[in-house]
Amino acid sequence: MSGWWDRKVVPHIIRLGCGCQKLAELRQPIVSQASGKVLELGIGAGANLRWYDTARVESLTGIEPSPELRAMATAARRPENPALEVIDAGAEALPFADASFDSVVCTFTLCTVHDHHQAVREARRVLRPGGRLLFCEHGLAHDAGVQRWQRRIDPLWAPVFGGCHITRAVRETIEQVFKIEQWQGGFQPGSPKLAGWMESGVATAI
């Protein structure tokens, strides 16, 4: 049952949920800062494609382990989007040489990867010195009461929503290997607090 759910249902949940207007308003100012050779971690159904500035992006590579989502991302590309290569790979073991990219984009991905700490370390490895991680994520709230409920609900939440974990500390994870230059966080208006704590910003490879 879980295999069928993950293949047939979860990709559409991701496409509709991650592509909604509320999240687009968070994604746009982050994704539009990407420049040079760009890698997107967990490109999903291609929700970010419309926000890339083609005048600044030299190349765009997306990784995505789900074949259903890779197909959606490829179909979502329009002529005004940057040229796109979508690769079957996970964020924890990127198939690229060190210092291959100028920008790494990570939006609503750290919640679903198997090892978010390793994913961030890999992002650092493939970025050139001074390269930037552009992130927009949801995760563990900066509120003790909400955190308690997140930890209670997470074991039930994750299997339903394609392995999405709502208990991962975003800023603390990124700061292990990056210097955060810009950051903002808060609850998304109109979203349940359990899944509505959002963090976004820019971090520099050090």
C-alpha positions as CSV (number, residue, x, y, z in Angstrom):
1,M,0.0,0.0,0.0
2,S,2.8,2.4,0.9
3,G,4.5,1.9,-2.4
4,W,1.3,2.6,-4.3
5,W,0.6,5.7,-2.2
6,D,4.1,7.0,-2.7
7,R,4.0,6.5,-6.5
8,K,0.5,7.5,-7.3
9,V,-0.7,9.9,-4.6
10,V,2.3,11.6,-3.0
11,P,3.6,13.2,-6.3
12,H,0.2,14.9,-6.8
13,I,0.1,16.1,-3.1
14,I,3.6,17.6,-3.7
15,R,2.6,19.2,-7.0
16,L,-0.5,20.8,-5.6
17,G,0.7,21.6,-2.1
18,C,4.2,22.9,-3.0
19,G,2.9,24.7,-6.0
20,C,0.3,26.7,-4.2
21,Q,0.3,30.5,-4.3
22,K,1.1,30.9,-0.6
23,L,4.4,29.0,-1.0
24,A,5.1,30.7,-4.3
25,E,5.2,34.0,-2.5
26,L,8.0,32.6,-0.3
27,R,9.8,30.9,-3.1
28,Q,10.0,33.7,-5.6
29,P,12.3,36.1,-3.7
30,I,14.7,33.3,-2.9
31,V,14.8,31.5,-6.2
32,S,15.1,34.7,-8.3
33,Q,18.5,35.3,-6.6
34,A,20.1,32.2,-8.2
35,S,22.9,32.9,-10.6
36,G,25.6,31.2,-12.7
37,K,25.6,27.4,-12.6
38,V,22.6,26.4,-10.5
39,L,21.7,23.1,-8.8
40,E,18.2,22.6,-7.4
41,L,17.9,20.0,-4.7
42,G,14.6,18.1,-5.0
43,I,13.2,19.9,-8.0
44,G,9.9,18.1,-7.4
45,A,7.2,19.0,-10.0
46,G,9.1,22.1,-11.1
47,A,7.3,24.7,-9.0
48,N,10.4,26.9,-9.0
49,L,11.0,27.0,-12.7
50,R,9.1,30.2,-13.3
51,W,11.1,32.2,-10.8
52,Y,14.6,31.7,-12.2
53,D,16.0,34.8,-13.9
54,T,17.3,33.6,-17.3
55,A,19.5,36.6,-17.6
56,R,21.5,35.5,-14.5
57,V,21.3,31.7,-14.8
58,E,23.9,30.0,-16.9
59,S,22.7,26.5,-16.5
60,L,20.1,24.7,-14.3
61,T,20.4,21.2,-13.0
62,G,17.7,19.6,-10.9
63,I,17.9,16.3,-8.9
64,E,14.9,14.3,-8.0
65,P,14.7,10.6,-7.0
66,S,11.0,10.3,-7.8
67,P,10.4,9.3,-11.5
68,E,6.8,10.7,-11.3
69,L,8.1,14.1,-10.1
70,R,10.9,14.1,-12.7
71,A,8.4,13.7,-15.4
72,M,6.2,16.5,-14.0
73,A,9.2,18.9,-13.7
74,T,10.2,18.2,-17.3
75,A,6.7,18.8,-18.5
76,A,6.4,22.0,-16.4
77,R,9.4,23.7,-18.3
78,R,8.3,26.5,-20.6
79,P,10.3,28.3,-23.3
80,E,10.9,31.3,-21.0
81,N,12.5,29.0,-18.3
82,P,16.2,28.2,-18.2
83,A,17.5,25.1,-20.1
84,L,17.0,22.3,-17.6
85,E,18.6,18.9,-16.9
86,V,16.8,16.7,-14.4
87,I,18.8,13.9,-12.9
88,D,17.8,10.8,-10.9
89,A,19.7,11.4,-7.6
90,G,19.3,12.0,-3.9
91,A,20.6,15.0,-2.1
92,E,22.7,12.9,0.3
93,A,25.0,11.7,-2.5
94,L,25.2,14.2,-5.3
95,P,26.8,12.9,-8.5
96,F,28.9,16.1,-9.1
97,A,32.5,17.1,-8.5
98,D,33.5,19.4,-5.8
99,A,32.9,23.1,-6.4
100,S,30.7,22.5,-9.5
101,F,28.0,25.1,-8.9
102,D,27.6,28.8,-8.1
103,S,24.2,28.5,-6.5
104,V,22.3,25.7,-4.8
105,V,18.6,26.1,-4.4
106,C,16.8,24.1,-1.7
107,T,13.1,24.7,-1.2
108,F,10.9,22.4,0.9
109,T,13.4,19.6,0.5
110,L,15.2,19.2,3.8
111,C,12.0,18.0,5.3
112,T,11.8,14.9,3.0
113,V,15.4,13.8,2.5
114,H,16.5,10.8,4.5
115,D,19.5,12.7,6.1
116,H,19.1,16.4,6.1
117,H,22.5,17.0,7.7
118,Q,24.2,15.0,4.9
119,A,22.2,16.8,2.3
120,V,23.5,20.2,3.5
121,R,27.1,18.9,3.7
122,E,26.8,17.7,0.1
123,A,25.4,21.1,-1.0
124,R,28.4,22.7,0.6
125,R,30.8,20.3,-1.2
126,V,29.4,21.0,-4.7
127,L,29.4,24.8,-4.2
128,R,32.5,26.8,-5.2
129,P,34.1,28.9,-2.5
130,G,31.8,31.9,-1.9
131,G,28.9,30.1,-3.6
132,R,25.4,30.5,-2.1
133,L,22.8,28.2,-0.7
134,L,19.3,29.7,-1.3
135,F,16.8,28.1,1.0
136,C,13.1,28.2,1.8
137,E,12.0,25.4,4.1
138,H,9.5,24.5,6.8
139,G,10.5,22.7,9.9
140,L,10.7,22.7,13.7
141,A,9.0,25.8,15.1
142,H,10.8,28.3,17.4
143,D,8.0,27.8,19.9
144,A,8.2,25.2,22.6
145,G,4.5,24.5,22.7
146,V,4.2,23.9,18.9
147,Q,7.4,21.8,19.0
148,R,5.8,19.4,21.4
149,W,2.9,18.8,19.1
150,Q,5.1,18.6,16.1
151,R,7.1,15.8,17.7
152,R,3.9,13.9,18.6
153,I,2.4,14.2,15.2
154,D,5.6,13.7,13.1
155,P,5.5,9.8,13.1
156,L,2.0,9.9,11.6
157,W,2.6,12.9,9.4
158,A,5.7,11.7,7.6
159,P,4.2,8.5,6.0
160,V,1.2,10.3,4.7
161,F,3.1,13.2,3.1
162,G,5.9,11.4,1.3
163,G,8.4,11.3,4.2
164,C,8.0,15.0,5.1
165,H,9.2,15.6,8.6
166,I,8.0,18.7,10.5
167,T,10.6,18.3,13.3
168,R,13.8,19.3,11.5
169,A,15.7,22.4,12.7
170,V,16.5,24.3,9.5
171,R,18.7,27.1,10.5
172,E,20.7,25.0,13.0
173,T,21.4,22.4,10.3
174,I,22.5,24.9,7.7
175,E,24.8,26.8,10.1
176,Q,26.8,23.6,10.6
177,V,28.6,24.2,7.3
178,F,27.5,27.6,6.0
179,K,27.5,31.2,7.1
180,I,24.0,32.6,7.0
181,E,23.9,36.0,5.4
182,Q,20.1,36.6,5.3
183,W,17.4,34.8,7.3
184,Q,13.8,35.3,8.1
185,G,11.4,33.0,9.9
186,G,7.8,32.9,11.1
187,F,4.5,31.1,10.9
188,Q,2.8,31.3,7.5
189,P,-0.5,33.1,7.9
190,G,-3.4,30.7,7.2
191,S,-1.4,27.6,7.6
192,P,-1.6,25.1,10.5
193,K,1.2,25.9,13.0
194,L,2.3,22.3,13.0
195,A,3.5,22.6,9.4
196,G,3.5,26.4,9.0
197,W,6.9,27.4,10.5
198,M,8.8,28.8,7.5
199,E,12.5,29.8,7.2
200,S,14.2,31.3,4.2
201,G,17.4,33.0,3.4
202,V,20.8,33.0,1.9
203,A,23.9,31.2,3.2
204,T,27.5,31.4,1.9
205,A,29.9,28.5,1.6
206,I,32.8,29.0,4.0
